[in-house]
Amino acid sequence: MKMSGSRILVEELIRQGVEVIFGYPGGAVLNIYDELYLASGRIRHVLAAHEQGAAHAADGYARASGKTGVVLATSGPGATNLVTGIANAYLDSVPMVAVTGNVAVENLGKDSFQEVDIVGITQPIVKHNFMVRDVRDLQRTIIEAFEIANTGRKGPVLIDIPKNVQIEECEYVENLRVPSVMKKQETSLNGLSQYLDMVKRAKRPFIYAGGGVLASGAEREVLELARRINAPIGLSMMGLTSVPASDPLNVGMCGMHGKYASIKTQSECDFLLAVGVRFSDRATGDLEEYTKKCMTVHIDIDRAEIGKNVNPDISMWGDVKKILAELLKVTPECPHPEWLSQVEEYKRAAVLPPAKEFGPQTIIEEVHRHTDVDTVVATDVGQHQMWTMQYFSFEKPKRLLTSGGLGTMGYGLGAAIGGCIANGRKRTILITGDGSFGMNLNEMATAVSQELPLTIILMNNDVLGMVRQWQTIFYDCHYSGTVLDRATDFPALAGAFGARGFAAYTMEDLRNALDAADQAQGPVLIDCHIDMDEKVLPMIPPGRSAKDMIVKD
Amino acid sequence: MVERFAVGLILNNRFGVLDRIAGLYAKRCYNIDAISAGVTENPAYTRMTVVSTGDEYMKDQVIRQLEKLIDVRSVTLLDPDSTAFAQHMFIKMHLTGNQRGSSKHQVLELINEYGGKIVDFGEEYLTAEITGSMEKVDSFIEKVRDFGILELSRSGDIAIGLGIENTLRVEKNNEE
């Protein structure tokens, strides 16, 4: 059947299983929006307030559902506004397809109105991108884009479609199958016998699990292996939800602002099994110290990650779930009662100052009490994000949406919108700060128009807390550019957007507001006033190791 | 240990593919000493040779990162012992003054010695074409420097494996 390029796009998106797309219209995508109008019963479009918010929503949708998130934007500024959202998905290996319109092929390269070379601009931050110059290539390109985005190490793919390609017609092939464009995923188990030697000899084993565990669905295998060899599991931020927080072997997040028990056990282990991680500098600190005392095994789907930051003694590459299944076939039971009791001791160690009655820890714990295991929690970037990692107990995979690699302030609200839609529009939590929230708060309009039940916990300390913390510790308290001096009335702002807002100064205020939020239909913002000198602790200074851990203010 | 090494690539012959390769080197902070590209016997593929300088770590990373690009069909580290390399140069030399006669004579001898060709000449200049290893091309330049070089244009290395084996093959994708 002959169809226009726009119609082919919409039909193929539907065939790829896309139910929702996030976007913002404009001149170069009018034809696509016309087809979306006609197909509105079969695919839903969510209008954002800004393309960046739409990109973060597609990202949040993808993280919460495991499906490929889709975002649509017009040419020029519409396309450039996607850039941060695409980079964010790239750094965290999130499957995303971004579709942009462009000027007609005959006008390309002439600095036409709203023309940018978005393929060139996004090249370093996509897994792959396409410019479709001929409508006959369009259907195949869309199929390839979805394959690339959600196979192997996942990531964002951009398709740029000039306006004439959207209008021109060609044959749409029902159930078109195209040859795979991905190289064969190799699996290497070369180190298996050495692995067995190491695991048998190890006295203090430690498993470091990351986002790759979630991406390959290997949560069960990791836990089973940890139980088999009696190893505590420390988690990267991207892998935080891969093991239930309540499991006794889970010691929490590793790295700069990790849990005390996690940092201590990692630093004392003699056998480090790293699964689906890329050894980010925020997770390792001083690389020399990091693996000085242990034998290291690195398992990852991306062979380029092996040896990139940490040189392991043994490496295996391929799908993490498959490799762990192979390891489970041969790994013997290895009891380590002494090591595990040491781990328990670290977990109990009361090294942190007691929590304030109304402070980060008690706020997050109270929010946690108002959720269930299926609740999706999004965060922005900064102190509130680290507090969430430390104090919110995640029991199920993919319930946390947070910007890891790129550290994108302003990610949270868009992500919460996408995550809420992916999770059947159930009440979704956003934990944010006054700095981050200020960056993309325009998406409140989207949350209201979509009637999304978001509970926004705004940790309001009138400063850019994480930067301030660094200034306090490393820059002689020179609070340069971090004192906000704003007079924003956040509950009133929420009201102005058509949402509800509450201020909280005490635990009782917070509880009442949370109760009200549970009963509300749409978004509710709770402005929690906390002290500007609250710190995220423990902290390992950048480039240092566990022995330099700061635990007290 | 830092050394020069060459990577041979077979790429999908698509718009912007050179940009993807050069961009990857740039963003990962790997330098490119020389690059050359051209379509292969099969017009669907482009063959590229990239010469860089780096240590073992960089060599390994370059190859692993290149392998991930969708338009890269194969990546091969070209072993200098089993690969023929060549560069191509045009060089325009100025022949002036009283010594014109003798310098012309010397230059012609050099071109002959280097197996080069004369592509153009006039009263006061001579343009030669020299082909060979980077070292050979470098040494020709050094020898004619004193005569006066008006301009030169040289390519990066192109490379091909020695023996009957095909060193760079198109790798099949998942389902092919």
Interface residues (C-beta under 8 A of the other chain):
Chain A: V119 G120 Q123 P124 K127 H128 M131 R133 I148 R153 P179 S180 V181 M182 K183 K184 Q185 D302 R303 A304 I306 G307 K308
Chain B: F15 G16 D19 R20 G23 K27 Y57 D60 Q61 R64 Q65 E67 K68 L69 I70 D71 E171 K172 N173 N174 E175 E176
